[in-house]
Amino acid sequence: MFNMENDTTKQEILEAINIFSTNVDQRFTKIESDITTIKSTMVTKDYLDEKLSDLRGDLTLLMRKEDTKMKKLVEILRGRDVISEEDKTQIYAMEPFPQLAL
């Protein structure tokens, strides 16, 4: 039952399997490389939390500066009798930084 044609066919099959497995290995290597690249550029939750916290602090600081400007404007308007003391109190009681008693 030893046939030369069968041996050739088996050899061709083994070569085809070898080529296929080599291609699959190369594709897996590329995929692993891509995953490593994605992981290295991916933002972590801690990093994002820190950046959002920084942004919140920056925005709060800007809002405080604007609040200071608004208070100065209210003082100028009150000093010129453009608004009443009650108006001033109502404005100061407004958000985001309410001031209830002056």
Short mmCIF file of the C-alpha atoms (twelve columns), coordinates in Angstrom:
data_MODEL
# 
_entry.id   MODEL 
# 
loop_
_atom_site.group_PDB 
_atom_site.id 
_atom_site.type_symbol 
_atom_site.label_atom_id 
_atom_site.label_alt_id 
_atom_site.label_comp_id 
_atom_site.label_asym_id 
_atom_site.label_seq_id 
_atom_site.Cartn_x 
_atom_site.Cartn_y 
_atom_site.Cartn_z 
_atom_site.pdbx_PDB_model_num 
ATOM 1   C CA . MET A 1   0.000   0.000   0.000  1 
ATOM 2   C CA . PHE A 2   2.924   2.305   -0.300 1 
ATOM 3   C CA . ASN A 3   2.172   4.649   -3.152 1 
ATOM 4   C CA . MET A 4   4.407   7.446   -4.383 1 
ATOM 5   C CA . GLU A 5   1.388   9.536   -5.363 1 
ATOM 6   C CA . ASN A 6   0.013   9.339   -1.794 1 
ATOM 7   C CA . ASP A 7   3.385   10.420  -0.387 1 
ATOM 8   C CA . THR A 8   3.443   13.454  -2.667 1 
ATOM 9   C CA . THR A 9   -0.061  14.388  -1.672 1 
ATOM 10  C CA . LYS A 10  0.812   14.044  2.001  1 
ATOM 11  C CA . GLN A 11  3.925   16.132  1.489  1 
ATOM 12  C CA . GLU A 12  1.918   18.835  -0.289 1 
ATOM 13  C CA . ILE A 13  -0.623  18.839  2.510  1 
ATOM 14  C CA . LEU A 14  2.136   19.183  5.132  1 
ATOM 15  C CA . GLU A 15  3.711   22.048  3.181  1 
ATOM 16  C CA . ALA A 16  0.343   23.795  2.857  1 
ATOM 17  C CA . ILE A 17  -0.271  23.366  6.589  1 
ATOM 18  C CA . ASN A 18  3.204   24.733  7.337  1 
ATOM 19  C CA . ILE A 19  2.615   27.798  5.144  1 
ATOM 20  C CA . PHE A 20  -0.802  28.340  6.732  1 
ATOM 21  C CA . SER A 21  0.564   28.061  10.275 1 
ATOM 22  C CA . THR A 22  3.390   30.471  9.445  1 
ATOM 23  C CA . ASN A 23  0.863   33.007  8.140  1 
ATOM 24  C CA . VAL A 24  -1.318  32.574  11.223 1 
ATOM 25  C CA . ASP A 25  1.727   33.054  13.481 1 
ATOM 26  C CA . GLN A 26  2.628   36.269  11.642 1 
ATOM 27  C CA . ARG A 27  -0.920  37.572  11.980 1 
ATOM 28  C CA . PHE A 28  -0.988  36.782  15.718 1 
ATOM 29  C CA . THR A 29  2.355   38.560  16.152 1 
ATOM 30  C CA . LYS A 30  0.941   41.645  14.402 1 
ATOM 31  C CA . ILE A 31  -2.224  41.518  16.510 1 
ATOM 32  C CA . GLU A 32  -0.159  41.260  19.710 1 
ATOM 33  C CA . SER A 33  1.890   44.263  18.556 1 
ATOM 34  C CA . ASP A 34  -1.277  46.237  17.802 1 
ATOM 35  C CA . ILE A 35  -2.714  45.419  21.218 1 
ATOM 36  C CA . THR A 36  0.501   46.552  22.904 1 
ATOM 37  C CA . THR A 37  0.347   49.821  20.964 1 
ATOM 38  C CA . ILE A 38  -3.290  50.360  21.918 1 
ATOM 39  C CA . LYS A 39  -2.564  49.660  25.594 1 
ATOM 40  C CA . SER A 40  0.353   52.089  25.626 1 
ATOM 41  C CA . THR A 41  -1.775  54.933  24.232 1 
ATOM 42  C CA . MET A 42  -4.949  54.153  26.170 1 
ATOM 43  C CA . VAL A 43  -6.023  56.620  28.848 1 
ATOM 44  C CA . THR A 44  -6.364  55.106  32.308 1 
ATOM 45  C CA . LYS A 45  -9.184  55.896  34.701 1 
ATOM 46  C CA . ASP A 46  -6.770  57.401  37.228 1 
ATOM 47  C CA . TYR A 47  -5.269  59.689  34.576 1 
ATOM 48  C CA . LEU A 48  -8.723  60.782  33.443 1 
ATOM 49  C CA . ASP A 49  -9.883  61.368  37.028 1 
ATOM 50  C CA . GLU A 50  -6.816  63.514  37.696 1 
ATOM 51  C CA . LYS A 51  -7.313  65.595  34.545 1 
ATOM 52  C CA . LEU A 52  -11.013 66.107  35.281 1 
ATOM 53  C CA . SER A 53  -10.160 67.160  38.824 1 
ATOM 54  C CA . ASP A 54  -7.616  69.662  37.486 1 
ATOM 55  C CA . LEU A 55  -10.190 71.012  35.047 1 
ATOM 56  C CA . ARG A 56  -12.753 71.390  37.809 1 
ATOM 57  C CA . GLY A 57  -10.237 73.323  39.902 1 
ATOM 58  C CA . ASP A 58  -9.386  75.588  36.965 1 
ATOM 59  C CA . LEU A 59  -13.059 76.260  36.257 1 
ATOM 60  C CA . THR A 60  -13.766 77.008  39.916 1 
ATOM 61  C CA . LEU A 61  -10.871 79.463  39.972 1 
ATOM 62  C CA . LEU A 62  -12.188 81.227  36.873 1 
ATOM 63  C CA . MET A 63  -15.674 81.377  38.362 1 
ATOM 64  C CA . ARG A 64  -14.276 82.891  41.570 1 
ATOM 65  C CA . LYS A 65  -12.512 85.593  39.555 1 
ATOM 66  C CA . GLU A 66  -15.725 86.394  37.703 1 
ATOM 67  C CA . ASP A 67  -17.611 86.436  41.006 1 
ATOM 68  C CA . THR A 68  -15.102 88.961  42.355 1 
ATOM 69  C CA . LYS A 69  -15.654 91.156  39.294 1 
ATOM 70  C CA . MET A 70  -19.405 90.895  39.684 1 
ATOM 71  C CA . LYS A 71  -19.197 91.874  43.355 1 
ATOM 72  C CA . LYS A 72  -17.065 94.884  42.491 1 
ATOM 73  C CA . LEU A 73  -19.619 95.937  39.861 1 
ATOM 74  C CA . VAL A 74  -22.448 95.576  42.393 1 
ATOM 75  C CA . GLU A 75  -20.473 97.710  44.874 1 
ATOM 76  C CA . ILE A 76  -19.960 100.402 42.222 1 
ATOM 77  C CA . LEU A 77  -23.643 100.357 41.264 1 
ATOM 78  C CA . ARG A 78  -24.677 100.517 44.928 1 
ATOM 79  C CA . GLY A 79  -22.234 103.368 45.559 1 
ATOM 80  C CA . ARG A 80  -23.820 105.352 42.730 1 
ATOM 81  C CA . ASP A 81  -27.340 104.589 43.988 1 
ATOM 82  C CA . VAL A 82  -28.187 102.689 40.812 1 
ATOM 83  C CA . ILE A 83  -29.344 99.673  42.843 1 
ATOM 84  C CA . SER A 84  -30.764 99.439  46.349 1 
ATOM 85  C CA . GLU A 85  -29.240 97.670  49.330 1 
ATOM 86  C CA . GLU A 86  -31.933 94.999  48.934 1 
ATOM 87  C CA . ASP A 87  -30.906 94.501  45.271 1 
ATOM 88  C CA . LYS A 88  -27.298 94.137  46.372 1 
ATOM 89  C CA . THR A 89  -28.246 91.539  48.980 1 
ATOM 90  C CA . GLN A 90  -30.314 89.575  46.451 1 
ATOM 91  C CA . ILE A 91  -27.470 89.589  43.910 1 
ATOM 92  C CA . TYR A 92  -24.926 88.444  46.502 1 
ATOM 93  C CA . ALA A 93  -27.260 85.608  47.552 1 
ATOM 94  C CA . MET A 94  -27.239 84.138  44.016 1 
ATOM 95  C CA . GLU A 95  -25.317 81.021  42.947 1 
ATOM 96  C CA . PRO A 96  -22.670 79.804  42.349 1 
ATOM 97  C CA . PHE A 97  -21.075 81.380  45.445 1 
ATOM 98  C CA . PRO A 98  -23.923 82.750  47.563 1 
ATOM 99  C CA . GLN A 99  -23.121 85.220  50.289 1 
ATOM 100 C CA . LEU A 100 -26.011 85.456  52.689 1 
ATOM 101 C CA . ALA A 101 -24.960 88.075  55.230 1 
ATOM 102 C CA . LEU A 102 -22.784 91.138  54.659 1 
# 
